[in-house]
Amino acid sequence: MENIQRLLEIAFTRNASDLHLVVGFPPCFRFNGELEFLREEELLTEKDNENLIFSLLNDEQKELLINNKELDFSFNYSEKCRFRINAYYQKDSLAAALRLVPNQIRGIAELGLPDICFNIAKLKQGFVLVTGPTGHGKSTTLAAIVDEILRVRSCHVVMIEDPIEFVFKSNSSLISQRELHQDTHSWANALRAVLREDPDVILIGEMRDYETIAAAMTIAETGHLVFSTLHTNSAGQSIDRILDSFPEETKNLAKVQLSSVLEIVLSQRLVPFVSGGRGLAYELMISNSAIRNTIREGKTHMIDNIIQTSASVGMKTLQSCLEDLYKEKKISIDTFKLYTTKAKEISGRSST
């Protein structure tokens, strides 16, 4: 078995999004959402994976992995790119999933993000969520917005991540990037301390529990701009996930708080494009009086309908976005059907 450098080089040169190392399989890459085995390689053994994965770790990380049975960390590959890595045990053997993070941060326009993202970068306060399934570009979207903030504003951005993914540079703004375990012992410690660090903008890598969600909302309420992510499929589902995390006795207060601070929910998918690769499809919810009242009253089932009837103020449903991509011949009808429940409607119109 070659060393890890060869596999990282393959991932970089062939633009893989992920590399998987699992005992009993050859090294496996993900290209444009599809898995592909490195067929010329023999099946990975337990010894192979120990050598490959341990070569990426320092002594402290190795001890954490052995004791906790899983570890999130990042690794700089030369000056070419970074990898966000989750090492874990399966069937009592080491395994790892490595996500490639480019050094070059792509801009809002280049990613095909809605123009409102330029306005998001100018917000002085509020709560902004980017949601979607794992591997559908949430971190890339947030990186583009943060990079725009650093470009057009003079402010202090504090990012709390597990681990750090994109590395930012700025001449006019200040940025502090804090990594769990390396720069802080816990999310709770980092969030308690963040308001003492004179921030203007705060990015919380992922809201995993009630404490993190509650802290994010409170920080936004104190007049800061807060970004975070959720693994949810729509704006309505995101709001339900947040409110469901609160104890029953505090739910009404949480509804009022969330309705006052939430500004934007961008829920995104990366879908196969006819031209090759994957492109962005998204749902966009903008908090207006109707959305805020709906959250406050706990009628989140109405959010989809409000988005659908509010195109004039910039909101967009995933269905509408997919229809636009199909009409522009950027996606096939098969791709459309995979991501929508209303394929018959557009299929019927296209045949007339």
N, C-alpha and C positions, 0 to 999 in steps of 0.2 A: 504493500500500500504506500502510495506517495504521501508526502507530508501535507499538512493543511494548506500550505501556501499555494500549491497547485490547484486545489479545489476552489480556493478563494479567487484565484486568477481566472478560472473558467467562469465562475459566477459573474465576475466583473466584465470580462471581455464579451461574454454572450448576453449581458444585460439580464441576468436572472433576477427575479425578485426575492427568491429564497433558495437556501440550500438545506437539505435534510440529511442527517446522519443517524441511521437506525440500524442496529445489529440485525443481520440476516438479510439485508438488502444492499444493493450497490448505492453509492452516493446518489441523491435524488435532487434535481433542480426544479424550480417552478418558473416557467416561461409564459408570460401573458395569461396567467391564471391556470395553466395546465402543467401537470407533473411530468417529468421526463427523467428516466434513470440513465446514469452514466454506464452504458452497457459494456464498455471495455474493461470495467473494473470488476474485480471479484466481490463477492458478498462481504460486507463489513463484519469483522469479528469483534468480540468484546475488547480484545487487546487493541485492535485497530482504533476503535472509538475512544478508548482511554487515551491513547497516544495523540489522536487528533484533537480531542476536546481539551485535555489537560495542557496541551501546548499553547492554548489561548489564555490560560488562567495564571494568575500569580498565586502565591502560597495561601494568602488569606481567602481568595475566591475559591480555591480548591477545597479548603476546609469548610467553607460555607455550603458548597455544593454537596459534599459528602454528608454533612450533618443535616442539611435541610431537604436533601433529595431533589432540589431544583434551584436554579439561579438565573436571574436576569442580569445581563451585563452587556457592555459594548466593546468593540475591538476596532482599532484603526488599522486598516490594511494599507501599508505603505502611505503614500499621499494620494491614493487613488479613490478611496471610498471608506466608509465605515460599515460595520455589521452590528446590528442589534441581535443579541443571541439569548435564547432560552435553552439552557442545558437542563436535562431532567433524566430521571430513571424510568425505564419501562422494562417489565419482565426481569427486574433486578440487574439491568445493564444500562450503561450510559447512552444517552441519545441527545441530539441537539437540533434546534431549528434556528437557522441564521438568516436574518432579513437584511438585504443589502440597502444601505442608506447612501445615496450619492453625495459627494462633497458639494456639487453644484446645486444650489437651491433654485428650483424653477419658479418663475414668476406667476402671478395670478392669471394674466392673459394667456401665457404659454400653456397652462394647465387646463384652459377652457372653463375656468370658474366664472360664475356670474359676476357682473360688474359691481354688484353691491359689496363684494369683498373689498374693493377699494375704499368704500365708505366705512366698512367695518373697521378698517385700519385707522380711521380717524376718530372713532368713538372714544369719548373720555371715560365712560363708565358703563356698566351693564354686564350681562352674562351671555356669552356666545357659545353655542354647542355645535360641534361637528360630529355627526353620528354615521353609523353604517357598520356593515360586517367587518370582521378582521381581514386585512389585506386589501382593502378597497380605498386606500389613499388618504385616510384621515390625517395622519401625521404630515404627509406631503402638503395637504391643503393648509394646515395650520402653519407649517413652515413658510409657505408663500405669504400668508397674511402677516406673520411676525416679521418677515424680511421687509415687507412693505412698510410696516410700522417703523422699523429701524431706519428705513430710507427717507421717510417723509416727516418724521417727528423727532423731537428731542425729549426723551423720556427714559425711565428705568424699567426694563422688562426683566422680571424674575420668572424663570422656568423651573418647575419641579418635575423631574422625569425619572422613570425606572425602565431602562437606563436612558442616558442622554442619546438622542438620535442625531439630528442635524446640528452642526456646529455653526454658529452665526458670528459674523463680523460686522462692526458698525463704526462709523466715524463721528456721527452726530448724537447717537443714543448710547446708553449704557445697558449692557445685558449681563445678567448673572444666571448661569445654568447650574442647577443643583441636582446631583444624582443620588438616588436612594442608596444607602449603605456606604457610599463613598464620601458624600458631602453632608448627609444627614442620616440619622438612625431610623426615622420613620416618616410617613406622610403626616401624621399628627404633629410631630415636632416641627417639621418644615412649615406647615400651615399656621401653626401657632406663632412662629417666628417671623413669617413673611411680612406682616404689617409693620414690623420694626425695621425693615430693610428699605424703607422709603420707596416702595414700588409705585409705578403708574399702571403697569400692565402685568398681569400674573397669568401664567399658563400652567395648568395642572394636567399632567400627562394623561391621566385616566381617573375617572371617579368610580372607585371600586366598592364603596360602602357608604353607609349612612353618614358617618363622621366626615368623610371627604366631601360628600354632597352638601351637607349642612354648612361646612366651613366655606366652600366655594360660594354659596349663596350669600352668606354673611359678609364675606369679603367684597362681593359685588355691591352689596347694600351700603357699604361704607364709602362708596364713591370711586371704586376701582374698576378697570376693565378686566374681566376674567374670562379666559378660554378654557374649555375642557372637551373631553370626548366621552361618548357612550357607545357600547356595542348594541345599538338599537336600529330598527329598520325604518322609522318614520318619526316625524315631529310629535305626533300624538302618543306614540309608544314611548318616546323619550320622556315626555312630561309625566306619563303614568309611572315610568320606572323611578323617576325622581320622587314623586309624591308617595309611591308605595314603600319607599325606603324609610319613611318617617313613622314613628310610633303613632298609633291611632289618636292619642290624646293631643298630639301636636300637628296633626294633618291640616287642620283649618288654618293655623298660623302659617304653615309651609305653603299652602295655596296662595295666601295673600303675599307672602314674601316672594315666591317664584313669579307671580303675576307682575310684580313691580320691578323685578331686576332682569327678567329674560328678554333679550333683544332679538336674537336670531337663532333658528335651528336649521342647519344645513345638513341634510341626510343624503349621503352619496353612495353611488355604485360605480365600479369600473366595469364596463361592458365591452365585449369584443367588437371592434370596428371592422368594416368591410375592407378598409385599406391595410389592415394588419395591426397588431397590438391591441391595446384597450384604451378607451376614452371615457370621459365622465358623463354620467347621467345623475340627476339630482332632484331632490325636493327641497324647496325653500319656504320656510315659514318666517314671517316678519311680525313681530309683536305690535299689533295695533289695538285699538280699544276693544274690538270684538274678541281678539285672542286673549287679552288680559282678563276680560270679564268671564270668558269661558273657563280659564284656568282657576280664577278666584271662586267660581261657582261649582267647580269640580265636574264640569260637563265636557270632559276631554274627548268624548266620542264625536263632538261637533267640529273638532279642529280640521279634520280632512275636508269637510264641506266648506269651511271658511277659506281654507287655502285654495280650493277649487274655484271659488267665486271671487277671489281677490287678485286676479291676474293684473288688474289695472294698477295696483299698488306694488307690483313686483313679485308677488308670491307665485310659486310654481309647483305643480304636483309632479311626482315622478312619471305618472302616466303622460302628462302633457310634454314633459321633456323627452320621453321615449318616442312619442309621436313626431316631435320635431326632428329628432335624429333619424327616424325612419324616412320621413318625407324628404330629408336632405340626402338620403341614400348613404348615410354614414353607418347604419346598422341594417342587418338583414331582418326579414320577417321572422325567421327562426329565433334570432336574438331578442326581437321584440316580444315574442311569445314567452320566452324564458323569464322575462322580467315584469310582465304585466298580466293581470287577470282579465283584461278587456281586449284581447287580441282579435276576437271575432269582428269587433266594430271597425278597426282599421283595415283588417283583411278584406272585409266586405266593400269598404270604400275604395280600396286599391284595385279591386277587380272590375269596377264600373267605369 
